[in-house]
């Protein structure tokens, strides 16, 4: 019983780890976003390079439908 009374406060102290500050969470999220953006840019560049090599790219660029007059 004494051992349980001694271990309980130790377990509670171990469980009460300090939460990361806002700045730490923000920095971590910003790093993850930057890494994802770089990966996306690399994928897009690779796709464009492959399309250009295969002759599938449209020299005129993508076509967009004309805007609506609203009438």
N, C-alpha and C positions, 0 to 999 in steps of 0.2 A: 504494500500500500504506500509506503514511504517512497519507493522507487517511482511509482506512478505520479505522486505529488511532485517529485523532483523533475521528472521527464516532461510533464505537461507544460511548464513555463518555457523549457528549452525548445519544445516543438512549436509553441506559439511564437517565440522570438524568431525561429528559423522561418516560419511561414510569413512573418510580417516584413518581407523584403520591401525596400523602398521602391515606389513606383518611379519610372523614368520621368524626367521633367519634360515639359512641352518642347523645349528646344531640342532635346535629344530625340524625341519622337519625330519632330519635324525634319531634323537632319537625316534621320534614317529613311523616312518616307521620300525625301527629296533625292537621296542617293538611289533608291529603288526605282523611282520614276525616271531619273536620268539614265540608268542602266537599261530600262525597258525602251526608252526613246532611242538610244543608240542601237539597240538590237533591231528595232523596227526600221530605222534608217538603213542599216546594213542589209536587211532583207529586201527593202524596196530597191536599193541600189543594185543588189544582185539580180532581182527580177527584171529591172530595166536593162541591165547589161545582157541578160539572157535573151530578152525580147529583141533587143537591137541586133544581137548576133544571129538570131533566127529570122530576122526580117519581118517580125510580127508587129513592130511598132508603127504607128500611124504618123507620118511626117507632119500632117496638118494638126495633129493633137486631138484631144477628145472633143467630140461635138456635144454641144449643149442645146437643148430645145429652147426655142424663143420664149421669152417671158410672156405671161398672160397680160392682156390689156385690162383685165379686171371687169370687163363688161359682160 
